[in-house]
Structure formats: C-alpha cells, structure tokens
Amino acid sequence: MPAHFLYVNYPSWIHPEIFPNVPVLGLLRWYGLMYIFAFATAFFILKLQQKEGALNGPKAASEDDIFSFIACGIIFLLLGARIFSTLVYDTSGDYWKKPWLIFWPFDTQTGKFTGLAGMSYHGGFIGGLIGMIIWCKSHKRPFWKWADAMCVAIPLGYTFGRLGNFLNGELYGRLTTVPWGMIFPRSEEFSTSLAWVQDFAAKCGLSISSTDKLIRLPRHPSQLYEALFEGLLLFFILWTVRKHKPFDGFLSAIYTLGYGSVRFVIEYFREPDADLGYRISPDGNKILYRNSSLLDISTGQILCFMMIAGGLLLMLTLFILNKKKGKE
C-alpha cells in the first residue's frame, strides 16, 4: 500500500477562526458557531416532537414553551459546563482563587480575546438537568415527558459540538497506525532519535529526514468518533424508540446509559488531559499518548461510569414506580 494512504494530514486550510486574519471577524470561531447549530438542531427536534404530542401534559405545549424551555436549559448547561471545566478539570487552582476568571473571555496576561475556552460535557449535563427541573417546576409541566423529549434532541445537536472540537484541532486521540489516523498540528512532538518513534513512523509510512529532530505522529480522530457514536448513533436509537417507550423517563434513562457506555469506550481512544492523567492506574502508568491497559481509567471514564450506574438506577426505579402505579 502506498505510504500516503497510511495516515491523514489534518487539513491545513482549517483554522479555529471562521475568518482568520480578518479584523473583528477574526473573533468569530467555528466552535461557537457549532454551539449555535447544536441549539438550533435541538429546537427543531423538540418542535417535531411537540407536533407528535410528546410534550403534552394537562395542557398542550406551545412553541413559546419550547423556546423558553431550551433557553433555560442552555443557560444552565453553559454555566455547568464552564464551572465544571474550570473547577474540576483545571489543576492550576487559579479559578478557585479567582472565581471571577471563570467567565472572563480574555487572556489575563496578553489581554487577547479567547472566548470561554474549556467546556465540560458532564458539567453541562448536570447544569442542563438542573435547568430543566427548574423550568418544569416553575411552569408546572411533567418533567419526565420534557426530559425524554430533550434527551432525543440532544445527541444530534451534540454532533456539532464534537465537530467544533475537530475544527479547533483539540481533544484528539492517542497514537495509532490505522489508515485514518490523523496528524494534528498542535499535538505533541516526539524525538526522532527514539527507536520506537522511528518504528512507529515506519509502520505509518511516515518518512523521517536527517534534518528532522522532532516529529508528530498520527492519532485517532476521536472527536469524529464521538460525533458519530455519541451523536448520530445515539440519536438514531432514541428517535427510533421514542414512540414505543413503556413509561415517561425511559428515554432519559436510555440516553444517560447509552451516552455513558459509548463515551466510556471512546475514552480508550482519546488522550486524557495531560495535567490530570489517569485517575486509576494499577501499574502507575504515566504515558497518555498510547493505551497500554484497559485498567488505566481517566477522569472522563469515572464520570461515564457514574452515568451508566445512574441510568440503570433510574431505569429500575421508574420501572418499579410505574409497575406499582399500574396495580393501583
């Protein structure tokens, strides 16, 4: 097989900015635009479910209800995602000492606009859940009906979020020799003097010249794995079973269980945050760019395990409660 088929170079024309090097417009980033697409998609899917009557309780749901429901959810989602990212995933301790920096969109040293770089899915999950509970309580709407509908809408929108990560060239995976392995421009460089680097490059058909001192190696495009499996596949499953749910809350449990399970597996392909490393590693492994043991567990996997357990517990609890209600 020709060497150039053994790996893929990250497209050089992709930049985090939509209009790079253009005054003012250079502040617009693909990641932020992907959030807009995500929220618009969620609104569209909720609107379809509203027409099917999935949101009706004591009274029919209106388009204004959907808009305010999503708006409340988005606000709490962003708050949770940002707070969780800065207080849990950041190890510097700066945000604990200076909490006002959590929502400060400028670099504290250069003053350059950076936006709110750093969002946590699990924090967004918690924040969004709180927002939905508050909205449903204040508007006297059946929570599990609305939560189910939102869980159907989330995965397709989530796909855009992971595409935003890809366009940012961030959250890439571990080293790989698969043909679709991709060389990301901001990934770690390795010394070409190391025997394992030379061997790895040879397997990928990646040539090393005598002047190359450092080299970047192909990695799993784990952002695209997540967009495909946590996004499109999970959406397909939930959309297919939405009209066949045995009780309200069933789709919420399926989403929580499904996302946690898929993400747990994909974490083996995604490189953990360097400053966090593995939360559990029986052998004390510190190498993050290659997976050497299924027992090396990241922070994301611990949180996903909690989602899996929570989804199973929710499913069991709602099943028992609805069975008792049916006997009354």
C-alpha positions, 0 to 999 in steps of 0.5 A: 500500500502506498505510504500516503494512504497510511495516515491523514494530514489534518487539513491545513486550510482549517483554522479555529477562526471562521475568518482568520486574519480578518479584523473583528471577524477574526473573533468569530470561531467555528466552535461557537458557531457549532454551539449555535447549530447544536441549539438550533438542531435541538429546537427543531427536534423538540418542535417535531416532537411537540407536533407528535404530542410528546410534550403534552401534559394537562395542557398542550405545549406551545412553541413559546414553551419550547423556546423558553424551555431550551433557553433555560436549559442552555443557560444552565448547561453553559454555566455547568459546563464552564464551572465544571471545566474550570473547577474540576478539570483545571489543576492550576487552582487559579479559578478557585482563587479567582472565581471571577476568571471563570467567565472572563473571555480574555487572556489575563496576561496578553489581554487577547480575546479567547472566548470561554475556552474549556467546556465540560460535557458532564458539567453541562449535563448536570447544569442542563438537568438542573435547568430543566427541573427548574423550568418544569417546576416553575411552569408546572409541566411533567418533567419526565415527558420534557426530559425524554423529549430533550434527551432525543434532541440532544445527541444530534445537536451534540454532533456539532459540538464534537465537530467544533472540537475537530475544527479547533484541532483539540481533544484528539486521540492517542497514537495509532497506525490505522489508515485514518489516523490523523496528524494534528498540528498542535499535538505533541512532538516526539524525538526522532532519535527514539527507536520506537518513534522511528518504528512507529513512523515506519509502520505509518509510512511516515518518512523521517529526514536527517534534518528532522529532530522532532516529529508528530505522529498520527492519532485517532480522530476521536472527536469524529468518533464521538460525533458519530457514536455519541451523536448520530448513533445515539440519536438514531436509537432514541428517535427510533424508540421514542414512540414505543417507550413503556413509561415517561423517563425511559428515554432519559434513562436510555440516553444517560446509559447509552451516552455513558457506555459509548463515551466510556469506550471512546475514552480508550481512544482519546488522550486524557488531559495531560495535567490530570492523567489517569485517575486509576492506574494499577501499574502507575502508568504515566504515558497518555499518548498510547493505551497500554491497559484497559485498567488505566481509567481517566477522569472522563471514564469515572464520570461515564461510569457514574452515568451508566450506574445512574441510568440503570438506577433510574431505569429500575426505579421508574420501572418499579414506580410505574409497575406499582402505579399500574396495580393501583 
